[in-house]
């Protein structure tokens, strides 16, 4: 039975349409220049000096843990090319490419000190806008972190045992540089909002001590008693405290684990908080839980270690559904990151197994941000920034020119060699390398938009190395064709027979290169990932070009007399191949089997 005839022209047309669609995707993104790394475009270099709470140098394990967490912050998928490394016994050096990456700079500088405190009182910490009537009622804690200066009510925030339902929290969890904001949610629209009536706080009033309180305040070392009776000194400090406005940069907050804390959240609510009950280092994990059949909202699941589990169980057992003697509102605890409140849930039942769930009006982004804040806040170190420098683009431009020049010289040498040795077939090499370059550039642009891929000098090196891999595929194929012709086959038959043998060899070689790139990407760090990424990407592109362009192109050229007749400049002449004239001429209709 006759084999199906190859249709190289149709395959080339389909391949051209696929490339056009790829550039159509690039056009939709509207970006025609790849993102460049610090070594190519300049950027910011930050040196972080790490120390323990006691001011001592961190252990090597803690320093590596800090490096890994900061690398996760700034690199995300691993190809954003912000390089994070250690230096000496207590320094972490971060290099962030780009001139406008203040978001990543802020994320790096965050000291990530996480603590769980009990809430004694909460009130609006910003003056009410001029002409806005002050709402009536006394200041009281709110599950969402009290209403804003306009006293707009919002859904109540709750912590519940994992996988159980509870009162719906606010969908608002903010931390400078780390967490995105949600819109506030009202009790009427929050689904699980608490039905417990609550007084609205005054925009400026502070809570007063309940009638008949003891003459002496409760000791700060007994937080569960202290939040009901913090004493006049702390209540006056709380009353005088003002949160920074939205337009002002929030000053650093001194968060001492031996003292109560007065601080704010990102919405301008101020909190009077007890000494810490749980440190962030006692938090084992914080994970985002996606909506499922039992819940249509995103949630954040917390897990504590042994000591944290016991403390959290004791605390939640005593504040679950309990009313504050100071404010006459449901008691709550606050999660404080770097001295600022990022979440303040109430507790609707004791959480005894160390696994809690915070649910609320979260989007995927806000739930992920809260989980990340909690995970990063568990780091047992603090940082200061002794050095922050901005790298200029001059040296980077010189490095880019040098890298591009090296790539051009390497490419030129490959092209000249192929044209001299393979003559007419060398045109296939030139065309294939050109097509591979066009596809690679489009792929870099798409990856820059899709996964924040950033091109660096090591990445360019990976692309240059891939030129040799691509040229190697052509050489294997052409030599297979010549071997078949030396065996007495005509040029058209040799093209198909040589393809069957060459493709297996090229697949094996590219599989080894791809495996090496994958292993290097998994086990490397920093910009070395960029080299591995571009090497692997170029290897895949080589396979695509080899199967869908090079092979159809050679089959198409085999239909021209210039090639099948063995012209001396075709690269397939008898003298060049090393065979007789009789074996080169065009045969009668020959099978074109073995096409792929």
Secondary structure, DSSP 8 states (H G I E B T S, - for coil): -------HHHHHHHHHHHHHHHHHHHHHHT--S--B-HHHH-EEEEEEEEE-TTS----HHHHHHHHHHHHHHHHTTTTS--EEEEETTTEEEEEEESS--HHHHHHHH----EEEEEEEEEEE-S---TT-----S-----TTSS--TT-------EEEETTS----B-S----TTT--------TTTSSS---S------SS------TT--SS---TT-HHHHTT---HHHHHHHHH-----TTS--------TTS-EEEEBTTSEEEEE-S-SEEGGGEEEEEEE---SS-SS-EEEEEE-HHHHHHHHHHHHHHTT-B-TTTSSB-BEEEEETTEEEE--EESS---SSEEEEEBS--HHHHHHHHHHHHHTT-S-EEEEEEEEEE-HHHHHHHHHHHHHHHHHHHHHHHHHHHHHHGGGHHHHHHHHHHHHHHHHHHHHHHHHHS---B-HHHHHHHHHHHHHHHHHHHHHHHHHHHHHHTT--HHHHHHHHHHHHHHHHHHHHHHHHHHHHHHHHH--TTHHHHHHHHHHHHHHHHHHIIIIIHHHHHHHTTSHHHHTT-TTTT--HHHHTS-GGGTS--SS----S--
